[in-house]
């Protein structure tokens, strides 16, 4: 069996913005499985409020382009 390779997002903060709940849940599961700290939001108003509460800026933002 090949050795496990660390995912590039491990130890990082990822912001996921998508209005589709199933997409958000899938991304949360995948990214947390890779070791990332994940913050998920359903839209821009929630994203703005969430960013104001974070103690550090996200390292990566994954956003639905049709919001």
C-alpha positions as CSV (number, residue, x, y, z in Angstrom):
1,X,0.0,0.0,0.0
2,X,1.4,3.4,-0.9
3,X,2.3,5.8,1.9
4,X,-0.3,8.5,2.7
5,X,0.4,12.0,1.4
6,X,-0.6,15.0,3.4
7,X,-3.2,17.1,1.8
8,X,-2.0,20.7,1.0
9,X,-4.9,22.2,3.0
10,X,-4.0,20.5,6.3
11,X,-3.5,23.0,9.1
12,X,-5.2,25.7,7.0
13,X,-8.5,27.6,7.4
14,X,-10.8,27.1,4.4
15,X,-13.9,29.3,3.8
16,X,-16.6,27.5,1.8
17,X,-19.4,29.7,0.4
18,X,-22.3,27.9,-1.4
19,X,-26.0,28.3,-1.2
20,X,-26.5,24.5,-1.8
21,X,-26.5,22.8,1.5
22,X,-25.5,19.4,0.1
23,X,-22.5,21.0,-1.6
24,X,-21.5,22.7,1.7
25,X,-21.8,19.5,3.6
26,X,-19.8,17.5,1.1
27,X,-17.0,20.1,1.1
28,X,-17.0,20.2,4.9
29,X,-16.6,16.5,5.0
30,X,-13.9,16.3,2.4
31,X,-11.8,19.2,3.7
32,X,-12.1,18.2,7.4
33,X,-11.0,14.7,6.3
34,X,-7.9,16.3,4.9
35,X,-7.2,18.1,8.2
36,X,-8.4,21.6,7.4
37,X,-10.3,23.9,9.7
38,X,-13.5,24.6,7.6
39,X,-16.0,27.5,7.9
40,X,-19.0,27.2,5.7
41,X,-21.5,29.9,4.8
42,X,-24.7,29.9,2.7
43,X,-24.4,33.4,1.3
44,X,-22.7,36.7,1.3
45,X,-24.5,38.2,4.4
46,X,-23.5,35.1,6.4
47,X,-20.0,35.3,5.0
48,X,-19.5,38.9,6.0
49,X,-20.8,38.2,9.6
50,X,-18.6,35.1,9.9
51,X,-15.4,36.9,8.6
52,X,-16.0,39.5,11.3
53,X,-15.8,36.8,14.0
54,X,-12.8,34.8,12.7
55,X,-9.5,35.3,14.6
56,X,-7.5,34.9,11.3
57,X,-8.2,35.3,7.6
58,X,-8.9,32.1,5.7
59,X,-6.0,30.6,3.8
60,X,-8.4,29.4,1.0
61,X,-11.8,30.6,-0.2
62,X,-14.0,28.2,-2.2
63,X,-17.1,30.0,-3.5
64,X,-20.0,29.2,-5.7
65,X,-19.6,31.6,-8.7
66,X,-23.4,31.9,-9.2
67,X,-24.3,33.3,-5.7
